[in-house]
Amino acid sequence: MAMALTLSSSVVLFLCILAVRSDLDDIVLEQQSSESQSTDCGCQGLKRDVTVDVRDENKLEHHDDANIYSKTANEGPHETERDIRSKLVLLQGGWFMMGTDDPGIPQDGEGPQRRVRLDPFYIEEHEVTNQQFQHFTNQTGYITEAERFGDSFVFEGLLSEEVKSTLSSAVAAAPWWSPVKGADWRHPEGPDSTIEHRMNHPVLHVSWSDAQAYCHWAERRLPTEAEWELACRGGLQDRCVCVMSFPANGFGLYDMVGNAWEWTADWWNVHHTTEDKYNPKGPETGTDRVKKGGSYMCHKSYCYRYRCAARSQNTPDSSASNLGFRCTADAEP
Ligand SMILES: *[C@@H]1O[C@H](CO)[C@@H](O)[C@H](O)[C@H]1NC(C)=O
């Protein structure tokens, strides 16, 4: 099932067309330094002031260890739950080159390129959809962080005039993003919006903790950054993926790049070495989690991130209208 673009606002479309064009012209890096200083993609400044522990409040068990669900990957105990989960694609793992020596946005920590070896693993063929997420919340009564906090970040171009008129504050570092009261996964552009006609679109406005909770419920887990990147490459080494390439990649995976950003399990860190790594899981601790894949929000710097090595970060409790996820599972060796 190919995911449609989540939102078809003419503003976004316009930005995308511009971005596609600049990408075709060549990826020009000279502007990166000025763009990066103004938090270029506008998605890194999205942080909440206060935190709540969603897991406690939702009374869900929490396991930070990404490797607890191995053999149950394709045999969940709950008939109905199993039915709604995404199909898994088995990837053989092995050695691949992670990151790039030619990073467009050096402070994103894409480099240096390093050899990484992964065990075989499963990954969901597409991002978790509204339908799937609704099934999860119906079954568990789970309440997302955006619903709990009462707001989430929405790109201003997507807001109705009515919602815009109620905005009191914008994010200083990224004025095109606004925290919108009542925006959550059921109301992606604010209270007057609905997901009714986009049940098979990626669920958005889910925090890292929300994504973790879904994958846990599905007896799966979030991918490590390395797994995500290997899956994204689809058998290609160090290769740019074209903007808006909707057909499945060489591994039969959809929209790894360019639909919504996707959460990974890893803590954010920009310092990497050239040392070979085996099943890397990122740093032990951190403040932000890694997201991968770019999003439908296009602008030159965003679209430069339409590459498998591209990465960005958010605090685990933040959510936005361009951020979703997919789950993975261990494969039997
Ligand atoms: C969730 O529950 C609502 C209300 O009962 C229902 O309309 C909806 O179809 C359910 N969604 C799924 C995916 O089961």
The ligand as an SDF file (V2000), in Angstrom:
LIG
                    3D

 14 14  0  0  0  0  0  0  0  0999 V2000
  -12.2010    2.4920   17.2920 C   0  0  0  0  0  0  0  0  0  0  0  0
  -13.3930    2.7150   18.0040 O   0  0  0  0  0  0  0  0  0  0  0  0
  -14.3060    3.5990   17.3510 C   0  0  0  0  0  0  0  0  0  0  0  0
  -15.4760    3.8510   18.3070 C   0  0  0  0  0  0  0  0  0  0  0  0
  -16.0040    2.6420   18.7650 O   0  0  0  0  0  0  0  0  0  0  0  0
  -14.7650    2.9550   16.0350 C   0  0  0  0  0  0  0  0  0  0  0  0
  -15.6350    3.8000   15.3500 O   0  0  0  0  0  0  0  0  0  0  0  0
  -13.5290    2.7040   15.1720 C   0  0  0  0  0  0  0  0  0  0  0  0
  -13.8920    2.0360   13.9870 O   0  0  0  0  0  0  0  0  0  0  0  0
  -12.5020    1.8680   15.9250 C   0  0  0  0  0  0  0  0  0  0  0  0
  -11.3000    1.8340   15.1090 N   0  0  0  0  0  0  0  0  0  0  0  0
  -10.6560    0.7150   14.8050 C   0  0  0  0  0  0  0  0  0  0  0  0
   -9.4960    0.8590   13.9010 C   0  0  0  0  0  0  0  0  0  0  0  0
  -10.9550   -0.3790   15.2270 O   0  0  0  0  0  0  0  0  0  0  0  0
  1  2  1  0
  1 10  1  0
  2  3  1  0
  3  4  1  0
  3  6  1  0
  4  5  1  0
  6  7  1  0
  6  8  1  0
  8  9  1  0
  8 10  1  0
 10 11  1  0
 11 12  1  0
 12 13  1  0
 12 14  2  0
M  END
$$$$
